């Protein structure tokens, strides 16, 4: 089968590599469409997206349009390849109908949720923010809506209470690649019948903004914990400490009755410090243990090293 792949970030790489692996199936990867190079890092050096790097290493032709709708060369690139199927994984732009309708088998997408739940740009972060114990991946046909196309296949994964966004993304990227390879043959041969989504059960996962990462200590501890792990690695939960912004990479819920803690009534107060924890008072008389933190221009450190390095004492405040 003749395939064109569209994707951009690291999440898309396992699916691209699976399509490149001839032992999995009979797909012929004809070309890759990915986003343009972007400035990255402290020096803002122009950096190619991960998908482009894999395409270059594999000698696969690639094209980087700034905007599909405004670049006729992108559609010309697609039509020159004459694909039977377009596979899309986290491309980063909405496909115009000329794109997803051009191949004889249409276009399919690997989405990081169990649709119709968490349609949108940030399904992994929102699943973690909401404390989901299960999520998954969906292979769907692309239509004109936002993740509204018919479902071809799904696979669920369990989510641990301390799983971070980075960890869950890695899990779902591999699961999505595996499911993609399992789904394509049956779809091409007509053995897999697409089923419509139940739109009444839809929920949405809009793009995360950097300002979302500031911790509101008035929230109860479980909500703050879920947001800390959802924002790891980006945009990373932050609070102010001694006039500096501190990043909080990891936290952990406290076991009930496992701590003798009395609320002070002031959220953000350091209630206790220990060998491997920093306990902070949160809303509704709850407490959260911070496990990994980072001061400006410093490396990420454990709670123990943070306490030792700052001489942190109970009663200090995070805002």
QUIQUI-V679178 format. One record per residue. N is the residue number from 1. RES is the residue in one small letter. PSI is psi as a letter, one per 20 degrees, with the letter a starting at -180 (none if undefined). OMEGA is omega in degrees with one decimal (NA if undefined). Layout:
BEGIN
[[N,RES,PSI,OMEGA] [N,RES,PSI,OMEGA]]
END
This chain:
BEGIN
[[1,x,p,-178.4] [2,x,p,-172.2] [3,x,q,165.9] [4,x,p,-177.6] [5,x,p,176.5] [6,x,o,-179.5] [7,x,r,-175.5] [8,x,g,-169.2] [9,x,a,-179.7] [10,x,h,179.8] [11,x,h,-177.1] [12,x,i,-172.5] [13,x,g,179.2] [14,x,h,178.0] [15,x,g,177.7] [16,x,g,179.9] [17,x,h,177.3] [18,x,h,177.6] [19,x,h,179.4] [20,x,i,-176.8] [21,x,o,-175.6] [22,x,i,-179.3] [23,x,i,-175.1] [24,x,h,-168.6] [25,x,a,-178.1] [26,x,k,178.8] [27,x,p,173.0] [28,x,o,-178.4] [29,x,o,-173.2] [30,x,h,-176.4] [31,x,r,-178.4] [32,x,p,172.2] [33,x,p,-176.3] [34,x,r,-178.6] [35,x,r,178.2] [36,x,r,172.6] [37,x,q,-178.5] [38,x,q,172.8] [39,x,q,-178.8] [40,x,q,176.6] [41,x,r,-177.2] [42,x,h,-179.7] [43,x,i,-179.2] [44,x,l,179.0] [45,x,p,178.9] [46,x,p,-171.3] [47,x,p,178.6] [48,x,q,177.3] [49,x,q,-178.5] [50,x,h,-178.9] [51,x,h,177.7] [52,x,g,-179.1] [53,x,g,178.8] [54,x,g,178.8] [55,x,g,179.3] [56,x,g,-179.9] [57,x,h,-176.5] [58,x,j,179.7] [59,x,k,177.0] [60,x,p,178.1] [61,x,p,179.5] [62,x,q,179.4] [63,x,q,-175.5] [64,x,n,178.5] [65,x,q,175.4] [66,x,h,178.5] [67,x,p,-174.2] [68,x,g,-173.5] [69,x,h,-174.9] [70,x,j,-175.0] [71,x,n,-179.6] [72,x,h,179.3] [73,x,h,179.5] [74,x,g,178.5] [75,x,h,177.3] [76,x,g,176.5] [77,x,g,179.8] [78,x,g,-175.8] [79,x,h,176.6] [80,x,h,-178.2] [81,x,h,179.4] [82,x,l,-179.3] [83,x,q,170.1] [84,x,h,-176.5] [85,x,q,170.0] [86,x,p,176.8] [87,x,p,-177.1] [88,x,p,176.2] [89,x,o,175.8] [90,x,l,-179.9] [91,x,g,176.2] [92,x,i,174.0] [93,x,q,175.0] [94,x,p,-178.9] [95,x,p,173.1] [96,x,q,-178.5] [97,x,h,178.9] [98,x,h,179.9] [99,x,g,-171.1] [100,x,i,177.7] [101,x,i,-173.5] [102,x,g,-177.4] [103,x,q,-178.8] [104,x,h,178.3] [105,x,j,179.5] [106,x,b,-178.5] [107,x,q,179.0] [108,x,q,-173.1] [109,x,q,171.5] [110,x,o,-176.9] [111,x,p,-172.0] [112,x,l,170.9] [113,x,r,173.8] [114,x,n,-178.3] [115,x,q,14.0] [116,x,j,178.1] [117,x,q,174.2] [118,x,l,168.7] [119,x,q,175.8] [120,x,a,-167.3] [121,x,h,-171.6] [122,x,l,-176.9] [123,x,h,-177.7] [124,x,g,-179.3] [125,x,g,-177.2] [126,x,h,175.6] [127,x,g,179.0] [128,x,g,178.2] [129,x,h,-178.8] [130,x,j,175.7] [131,x,k,-179.7] [132,x,p,176.4] [133,x,i,177.6] [134,x,p,170.5] [135,x,b,-179.3] [136,x,a,179.2] [137,x,q,179.6] [138,x,p,168.5] [139,x,o,-175.5] [140,x,q,172.4] [141,x,q,-178.9] [142,x,p,171.6] [143,x,a,-173.9] [144,x,i,-178.6] [145,x,r,177.7] [146,x,n,178.9] [147,x,k,-177.4] [148,x,j,-173.9] [149,x,r,-179.7] [150,x,q,-175.6] [151,x,p,174.7] [152,x,g,-178.6] [153,x,r,178.0] [154,x,q,175.4] [155,x,p,-177.3] [156,x,q,172.7] [157,x,q,176.1] [158,x,q,-177.8] [159,x,o,177.2] [160,x,q,-174.6] [161,x,i,177.5] [162,x,j,179.4] [163,x,p,-179.9] [164,x,r,177.3] [165,x,g,179.7] [166,x,g,-179.2] [167,x,g,-179.1] [168,x,h,177.4] [169,x,g,178.6] [170,x,g,-179.8] [171,x,g,-176.1] [172,x,h,176.7] [173,x,g,179.1] [174,x,g,179.0] [175,x,h,178.8] [176,x,g,177.9] [177,x,g,179.3] [178,x,g,-178.9] [179,x,h,178.3] [180,x,g,-178.2] [181,x,h,177.1] [182,x,h,-172.0] [183,x,h,-172.5] [184,x,g,-178.0] [185,x,g,-179.8] [186,x,h,177.4] [187,x,g,-178.8] [188,x,h,-177.9] [189,x,j,178.1] [190,x,j,-179.3] [191,x,h,177.6] [192,x,p,-179.9] [193,x,p,179.1] [194,x,q,178.2] [195,x,p,-178.5] [196,x,q,172.6] [197,x,q,171.9] [198,x,n,-173.4] [199,x,h,178.8] [200,x,i,-179.6] [201,x,j,-174.9] [202,x,q,168.6] [203,x,r,-168.6] [204,x,q,-176.7] [205,x,m,-178.7] [206,x,r,-178.9] [207,x,p,177.1] [208,x,p,177.0] [209,x,q,-177.7] [210,x,h,-178.4] [211,x,i,177.0] [212,x,h,-171.1] [213,x,i,178.0] [214,x,p,-177.0] [215,x,p,172.0] [216,x,o,-175.3] [217,x,i,175.1] [218,x,i,175.6] [219,x,q,174.0] [220,x,q,-173.9] [221,x,g,179.9] [222,x,h,178.9] [223,x,g,179.2] [224,x,g,178.2] [225,x,g,-178.9] [226,x,h,178.8] [227,x,h,177.4] [228,x,g,-178.2] [229,x,h,177.5] [230,x,h,-176.1] [231,x,j,174.8] [232,x,o,21.3] [233,x,i,-177.0] [234,x,p,3.1] [235,x,j,179.9] [236,x,p,179.7] [237,x,q,-177.4] [238,x,q,172.3] [239,x,r,177.0] [240,x,p,-178.8] [241,x,o,-179.4] [242,x,k,176.8] [243,x,j,177.6] [244,x,q,177.6] [245,x,p,179.6] [246,x,p,174.8] [247,x,p,178.7] [248,x,o,-172.6] [249,x,h,-176.5] [250,x,q,175.5] [251,x,r,179.9] [252,x,p,176.4] [253,x,q,175.3] [254,x,q,176.5] [255,x,q,179.1] [256,x,p,-179.5] [257,x,j,-179.3] [258,x,i,-179.0] [259,x,p,174.3] [260,x,n,-174.2] [261,x,p,178.9] [262,x,p,-179.2] [263,x,p,176.1] [264,x,i,-176.5] [265,x,i,178.8] [266,x,o,-176.6] [267,x,q,-177.5] [268,x,i,179.9] [269,x,p,173.1] [270,x,o,-175.5] [271,x,h,-178.9] [272,x,q,172.1] [273,x,q,-179.6] [274,x,a,-178.7] [275,x,h,-175.8] [276,x,k,-179.2] [277,x,q,171.6] [278,x,o,-174.8] [279,x,p,-176.8] [280,x,p,176.7] [281,x,p,-178.8] [282,x,a,-178.3] [283,x,r,178.5] [284,x,k,175.4] [285,x,k,179.1] [286,x,r,-176.5] [287,x,q,-179.0] [288,x,p,177.8] [289,x,p,176.4] [290,x,p,-171.3] [291,x,h,-177.1] [292,x,p,-173.9] [293,x,r,-178.6] [294,x,o,174.0] [295,x,r,-179.9] [296,x,p,177.7] [297,x,k,175.8] [298,x,r,175.9] [299,x,r,174.1] [300,x,p,-178.7] [301,x,r,175.8] [302,x,r,176.8] [303,x,g,179.9] [304,x,g,-178.6] [305,x,h,178.0] [306,x,g,178.5] [307,x,g,-179.2] [308,x,h,-176.1] [309,x,h,-177.1] [310,x,i,-174.4] [311,x,l,-177.4] [312,x,q,179.8] [313,x,q,173.6] [314,x,q,-179.2] [315,x,i,174.6] [316,x,r,-168.1] [317,x,p,167.5] [318,x,p,-179.6] [319,x,none,NA]]
END
